Structures are given as structure tokens and as C-alpha cells.
Amino acid sequence: MIKKRVKDNTQLVNNISSIDTYEYRLEMPEELQDFFELRQLYNAAIREVRTKLETLDEEFHVRYNHNPIHHIECRLKTPQSIIEKLKRKGHKISVESIRENLTDVAGIRVICNYINDIYIIAELLLRQDDITLIRKRDYIANPKENGYRSLHLVIQIPVFLSDRKELVPVEVQIRTIAMDCWASLEHQLMYKSDKPLPDYLSAQLKECAESIFDIDLKMQNIFKQLY
């Protein structure tokens, strides 16, 4: 376990916010060492999960001449984002608090070609004996109020270090190309707006999400008929 060294949380916030690279490892204050070791751990977990997904995709190509995965995107939360989320949820700002309260520091987004591919990849990933499912939220079968669709998994994977094994959570979001297109544009629109969207625009965005889902279903049906 990582020992607690942080005494002044305010100073930790300032230091973490201003340092986000290993370039300054030897110059880092002692209380930051645990934080960067933790980020390295999450980064290692991302690589482990990505390798598993790429292996599954390659196997499908060899066996069935079909790649269920279009592409994979990986994300490690920035120090600023971690701090903001801890504050928003009313948690203490410390390495221990990150471990105890955040499950999305390490994130992977899997973009699939078809809806069925989403569930195939999820099932095969969760079937592996070193993967533990922590939480599953199916926003495809039960979309969010704004129309957002995606399958969210929080899994736990072992990372083997020089002196120990750590179980690390990774958030995996699996969606189609079309779902990802809508989510990216919706996020951009919401980010650019400094106030909530009017109801009529929110309704239009939701209509777009529903239209895109209809297209996903049609494309899935065409694929089934061809293969």
C-alpha cells in the first residue's frame, strides 16, 4: 500500500495542478511521489486492458473476417480533473481519496462498428478470469434523458509491479461510431455554451440521438443480411 505522506492538502493541490510530467521527477516534492506512482499504475492498467481488446479484435478478424472494433481511445484523467471531481463530490484531496472514491481515473473508449459488436466485446472482455466487473450501466438499452447511448463498464484488472500486485479500476465505454459522433458533438455544443441549452435545442439534440440510433439498427440489419 502507498503510505500517506501528505500533510498540507492545499499545497498538494497547488503542486499537482502545476506539475503534470515525469520530467520533474527528481525535483518533485516528496508528497507528490505517491501521486505520480499512482498515475503510473493507472496508465499501466490502461495498457493492459487495451492489449486485451486489441487481441480480441485481431482474433475476430482471423476467425470471422470481421473487426468488431473500429478504434480505441485511451484517457488518463489530468490532475486538475481529478481534483475538480474530488471537490465536486465533497471528498478529501489526497492519494488515498483518489483510490477510494474515483473509478474513472483510467478510461478507455471502444468504438465499434455495429451495436451487436458492443455486447460481443463486453462479454468476451468480462469472461477473462483476471477481469472483475465492478459496475455496468447499459445506456443503450436505457439511454440517458438527453439521448446519450453507450455501454459503461467499470472493471478491475491486476497490474504486476516489481514488488507487488495492484488491482486497478478502469472505466470502459463501448459505443458505435454513430453514437460516438453524437456524443462528441453534443459535448462540444454543451462545452461551448456558458449556460444550459434551451428546451427546444435539447429536444432537437435528443431527436438527433434517436435518428442516429435508428440508423445504427438499419446498418446492423444490412450487415446481418450480408454476413
Contacts in CASP RR format, 6 or more apart in sequence:
PFRMAT RR
TARGET T0000
AUTHOR 0000-0000-0000
METHOD contacts of the structure
MODEL  1
MIKKRVKDNTQLVNNISSIDTYEYRLEMPEELQDFFELRQLYNAAIREVR
TKLETLDEEFHVRYNHNPIHHIECRLKTPQSIIEKLKRKGHKISVESIRE
NLTDVAGIRVICNYINDIYIIAELLLRQDDITLIRKRDYIANPKENGYRS
LHLVIQIPVFLSDRKELVPVEVQIRTIAMDCWASLEHQLMYKSDKPLPDY
LSAQLKECAESIFDIDLKMQNIFKQLY
2 34 0 8 1.000
2 37 0 8 1.000
2 38 0 8 1.000
2 95 0 8 1.000
2 96 0 8 1.000
2 99 0 8 1.000
3 34 0 8 1.000
4 34 0 8 1.000
4 94 0 8 1.000
4 95 0 8 1.000
4 96 0 8 1.000
5 30 0 8 1.000
5 31 0 8 1.000
5 33 0 8 1.000
5 34 0 8 1.000
6 12 0 8 1.000
6 31 0 8 1.000
6 34 0 8 1.000
6 94 0 8 1.000
6 95 0 8 1.000
7 31 0 8 1.000
8 31 0 8 1.000
9 92 0 8 1.000
9 93 0 8 1.000
9 94 0 8 1.000
11 29 0 8 1.000
11 31 0 8 1.000
12 31 0 8 1.000
12 32 0 8 1.000
12 35 0 8 1.000
12 93 0 8 1.000
12 94 0 8 1.000
13 83 0 8 1.000
13 93 0 8 1.000
15 28 0 8 1.000
15 29 0 8 1.000
15 31 0 8 1.000
15 32 0 8 1.000
16 32 0 8 1.000
16 35 0 8 1.000
16 79 0 8 1.000
16 82 0 8 1.000
16 83 0 8 1.000
17 79 0 8 1.000
17 80 0 8 1.000
17 83 0 8 1.000
19 28 0 8 1.000
19 32 0 8 1.000
19 79 0 8 1.000
20 78 0 8 1.000
20 79 0 8 1.000
22 36 0 8 1.000
25 36 0 8 1.000
28 36 0 8 1.000
34 95 0 8 1.000
35 79 0 8 1.000
35 95 0 8 1.000
35 98 0 8 1.000
38 95 0 8 1.000
38 98 0 8 1.000
38 99 0 8 1.000
39 76 0 8 1.000
39 105 0 8 1.000
41 159 0 8 1.000
41 161 0 8 1.000
41 166 0 8 1.000
41 168 0 8 1.000
42 76 0 8 1.000
42 105 0 8 1.000
42 106 0 8 1.000
42 168 0 8 1.000
42 170 0 8 1.000
43 76 0 8 1.000
43 106 0 8 1.000
44 159 0 8 1.000
44 168 0 8 1.000
45 106 0 8 1.000
45 157 0 8 1.000
45 159 0 8 1.000
45 168 0 8 1.000
45 169 0 8 1.000
45 170 0 8 1.000
46 74 0 8 1.000
46 76 0 8 1.000
46 106 0 8 1.000
46 107 0 8 1.000
46 108 0 8 1.000
46 170 0 8 1.000
48 157 0 8 1.000
48 159 0 8 1.000
49 108 0 8 1.000
49 125 0 8 1.000
49 155 0 8 1.000
49 157 0 8 1.000
49 170 0 8 1.000
49 172 0 8 1.000
50 72 0 8 1.000
50 74 0 8 1.000
50 108 0 8 1.000
52 125 0 8 1.000
52 128 0 8 1.000
52 131 0 8 1.000
53 69 0 8 1.000
53 72 0 8 1.000
53 108 0 8 1.000
53 110 0 8 1.000
53 121 0 8 1.000
53 125 0 8 1.000
54 69 0 8 1.000
54 72 0 8 1.000
56 68 0 8 1.000
56 69 0 8 1.000
56 121 0 8 1.000
56 124 0 8 1.000
56 125 0 8 1.000
57 67 0 8 1.000
57 68 0 8 1.000
57 69 0 8 1.000
57 121 0 8 1.000
60 66 0 8 1.000
60 67 0 8 1.000
60 68 0 8 1.000
61 67 0 8 1.000
66 227 0 8 1.000
67 113 0 8 1.000
68 112 0 8 1.000
68 113 0 8 1.000
68 114 0 8 1.000
68 117 0 8 1.000
68 120 0 8 1.000
68 121 0 8 1.000
69 110 0 8 1.000
69 111 0 8 1.000
69 112 0 8 1.000
69 113 0 8 1.000
69 117 0 8 1.000
69 121 0 8 1.000
70 111 0 8 1.000
70 112 0 8 1.000
70 113 0 8 1.000
70 177 0 8 1.000
71 111 0 8 1.000
72 108 0 8 1.000
72 109 0 8 1.000
72 110 0 8 1.000
72 111 0 8 1.000
73 108 0 8 1.000
73 109 0 8 1.000
73 111 0 8 1.000
74 107 0 8 1.000
74 108 0 8 1.000
74 109 0 8 1.000
75 106 0 8 1.000
75 107 0 8 1.000
75 108 0 8 1.000
75 109 0 8 1.000
76 105 0 8 1.000
76 106 0 8 1.000
76 107 0 8 1.000
77 85 0 8 1.000
77 102 0 8 1.000
77 104 0 8 1.000
77 105 0 8 1.000
77 106 0 8 1.000
77 107 0 8 1.000
82 98 0 8 1.000
82 102 0 8 1.000
82 105 0 8 1.000
83 93 0 8 1.000
85 102 0 8 1.000
86 92 0 8 1.000
86 93 0 8 1.000
86 97 0 8 1.000
86 98 0 8 1.000
86 101 0 8 1.000
86 102 0 8 1.000
87 93 0 8 1.000
89 101 0 8 1.000
91 97 0 8 1.000
91 100 0 8 1.000
91 101 0 8 1.000
98 105 0 8 1.000
103 134 0 8 1.000
103 135 0 8 1.000
103 154 0 8 1.000
103 169 0 8 1.000
103 171 0 8 1.000
104 154 0 8 1.000
104 169 0 8 1.000
104 171 0 8 1.000
105 169 0 8 1.000
106 168 0 8 1.000
106 169 0 8 1.000
106 170 0 8 1.000
106 171 0 8 1.000
107 170 0 8 1.000
107 171 0 8 1.000
107 172 0 8 1.000
107 173 0 8 1.000
108 170 0 8 1.000
108 171 0 8 1.000
108 172 0 8 1.000
108 173 0 8 1.000
109 172 0 8 1.000
109 173 0 8 1.000
109 174 0 8 1.000
109 175 0 8 1.000
109 180 0 8 1.000
110 118 0 8 1.000
110 121 0 8 1.000
110 172 0 8 1.000
110 173 0 8 1.000
110 174 0 8 1.000
110 175 0 8 1.000
111 175 0 8 1.000
111 176 0 8 1.000
111 177 0 8 1.000
111 180 0 8 1.000
112 118 0 8 1.000
112 121 0 8 1.000
112 174 0 8 1.000
112 175 0 8 1.000
112 176 0 8 1.000
112 177 0 8 1.000
113 176 0 8 1.000
113 177 0 8 1.000
113 223 0 8 1.000
114 176 0 8 1.000
114 216 0 8 1.000
114 219 0 8 1.000
114 220 0 8 1.000
114 223 0 8 1.000
115 140 0 8 1.000
115 176 0 8 1.000
115 216 0 8 1.000
115 217 0 8 1.000
115 220 0 8 1.000
116 220 0 8 1.000
117 176 0 8 1.000
118 140 0 8 1.000
118 151 0 8 1.000
118 174 0 8 1.000
118 175 0 8 1.000
118 176 0 8 1.000
119 151 0 8 1.000
121 174 0 8 1.000
122 151 0 8 1.000
122 153 0 8 1.000
122 172 0 8 1.000
122 174 0 8 1.000
125 131 0 8 1.000
125 153 0 8 1.000
125 155 0 8 1.000
125 172 0 8 1.000
126 133 0 8 1.000
126 153 0 8 1.000
126 155 0 8 1.000
130 157 0 8 1.000
130 158 0 8 1.000
131 155 0 8 1.000
131 156 0 8 1.000
131 157 0 8 1.000
132 155 0 8 1.000
132 156 0 8 1.000
132 157 0 8 1.000
132 167 0 8 1.000
133 153 0 8 1.000
133 154 0 8 1.000
133 155 0 8 1.000
133 156 0 8 1.000
134 154 0 8 1.000
134 155 0 8 1.000
134 156 0 8 1.000
134 169 0 8 1.000
135 152 0 8 1.000
135 153 0 8 1.000
135 154 0 8 1.000
136 151 0 8 1.000
136 152 0 8 1.000
136 153 0 8 1.000
136 154 0 8 1.000
137 151 0 8 1.000
137 152 0 8 1.000
138 151 0 8 1.000
138 152 0 8 1.000
139 148 0 8 1.000
139 149 0 8 1.000
139 150 0 8 1.000
139 151 0 8 1.000
139 152 0 8 1.000
140 149 0 8 1.000
140 150 0 8 1.000
140 151 0 8 1.000
140 175 0 8 1.000
140 179 0 8 1.000
143 149 0 8 1.000
143 209 0 8 1.000
143 213 0 8 1.000
145 206 0 8 1.000
146 186 0 8 1.000
146 202 0 8 1.000
146 205 0 8 1.000
146 206 0 8 1.000
146 209 0 8 1.000
147 205 0 8 1.000
147 206 0 8 1.000
147 209 0 8 1.000
147 210 0 8 1.000
148 182 0 8 1.000
148 183 0 8 1.000
148 186 0 8 1.000
148 209 0 8 1.000
149 175 0 8 1.000
149 179 0 8 1.000
149 182 0 8 1.000
149 209 0 8 1.000
149 213 0 8 1.000
150 173 0 8 1.000
150 174 0 8 1.000
150 175 0 8 1.000
150 179 0 8 1.000
150 183 0 8 1.000
151 173 0 8 1.000
151 174 0 8 1.000
151 175 0 8 1.000
152 171 0 8 1.000
152 172 0 8 1.000
152 173 0 8 1.000
152 174 0 8 1.000
153 171 0 8 1.000
153 172 0 8 1.000
153 173 0 8 1.000
153 174 0 8 1.000
154 169 0 8 1.000
154 170 0 8 1.000
154 171 0 8 1.000
154 172 0 8 1.000
155 169 0 8 1.000
155 170 0 8 1.000
155 172 0 8 1.000
156 167 0 8 1.000
156 168 0 8 1.000
156 169 0 8 1.000
156 170 0 8 1.000
157 167 0 8 1.000
157 168 0 8 1.000
157 170 0 8 1.000
158 165 0 8 1.000
158 166 0 8 1.000
158 167 0 8 1.000
158 168 0 8 1.000
159 165 0 8 1.000
159 166 0 8 1.000
159 167 0 8 1.000
159 168 0 8 1.000
175 183 0 8 1.000
176 216 0 8 1.000
178 212 0 8 1.000
178 213 0 8 1.000
178 215 0 8 1.000
178 216 0 8 1.000
178 219 0 8 1.000
179 212 0 8 1.000
179 213 0 8 1.000
179 216 0 8 1.000
181 212 0 8 1.000
182 208 0 8 1.000
182 209 0 8 1.000
182 212 0 8 1.000
186 205 0 8 1.000
186 209 0 8 1.000
189 197 0 8 1.000
189 205 0 8 1.000
190 197 0 8 1.000
197 205 0 8 1.000
END
